[in-house]
Amino acid sequence: MKIILFYHSLISDWNHGNAHFLRGICTELIRCGHEVTVMEPEDNWSLKNLLETRGDVIWDEFEHFYPKLKTRFYNPQNPDFSEALLFADLVLVHEWNEHHIVKILGTLKQQFGYKLLFHDTHHRAVTDKDGIADYDLSKYDGVLAFGNVIRDLYLQNKWAKKAWTWHEAADTEIFKPLAGIAKTGDLVWVGNWGDDERTEELIEFLIKPVQTLGLKATMYGVRYPEHALKLLQEAGIHYGGYIPSYQVPQVFAQHRFTVHIPRRPYTQFLPGIPTIRPFEALACGIPLISAPWQDTENLFQVGDDFLMVKNGEEMIQTMQQLLANENLQKKLSKQGLETIAKKHNCQQRVKELINIYDQINEKIII
């Protein structure tokens, strides 16, 4: 098939975790023999910030780690998609796209005859309902939602005619265990500070436990305000700044464990959605301790794939237990890897996507 994907950026993962999944899906689609083109707006916010942070080295690095992936830039103020859409079978449109782009691609659907799906991997369905409702999805064949609760919101609010759950997953071409790397620290956390959506949780489940236990810890990510950097400094935590996604497996291999701390919209309103970080950690074989969230879709086996705690005191105790128990570390690593290999990788997600495409074409797969 010829598949066109309209996303915020393929090139940049600066504060743009969806790029990880996009790259993995595109790589697998190409491996399966499909023709894949990614369309991204020129001068997009994530890419501009990445270039300011790292400079032109990003182009060579991207080509090295993703040699089969290419992106095409378009002018979002004066878009012309006629060449790209010619003979397209399937078009995916991510919810970071501007409203007028979403509408244009719906309007062009009848002319070019492609199947059209909207892809939602964010919490705006509960935190910005008006923004989601303003998308014109009337010509779309349906929505791909990264959790049942998001899927149901699209259907209940009549934002879309059909919707399917399509969880994110690990790109196991990149996120995998790396052997022969010495441990240089205890705890590493990869994530962006962001918009005060989990400041209290970061303090309770990460910063205070590290300070209490005197762990050697590093935090990577962007959008850390001055008060956050001060908290890290006071706790003795090294701040590593931005890290490209393809370097994350190496820093995971250098540390004994990591933690998952969901943002508040997911814990309060969107049960069942872990976001992509736990998938990637487990795919790298690093033991994981998670702050509380509800796995209502049974994506994992808590206690086997990773450990979950209820509060900061329990986090401190569990960190101590994990660091003192090498057998537990090995057990979690092994089980997490098995779960990713069986259920949560981009190969599996591409199969699900093709199945959905066949359903749209009324070729129901039983």
Protein Blocks (a to p, Z undefined) as FASTA:
>chain_A
ZZddddfblkbcghplklmmmmmmmmmmmmnopacdddddehifklmmmmmmnommlmmm
mmmmmmmbccddddfklccfklmmgopabdcddfkbcfklmmmmmmmmmmnopacddddf
bfklmmmmmlmmmpccklpgbdcdfbfklmmmmmmnopafbdcdddddddfklnccdehi
acfbfbdcdddebjopammmmmmmmmmmmmmnopacddedehiafklmmmmmmnopaceb
jadfklmmmmmmmpmbdcddddfklmmmmghiabjmlmmmmmnopacdddddddfkomac
ehjlpccdfbfklmmmmmmmmmmmmklmmmmmmmmmmmmmmmmcfklmmmmmmmmmmmmn
opacZZ
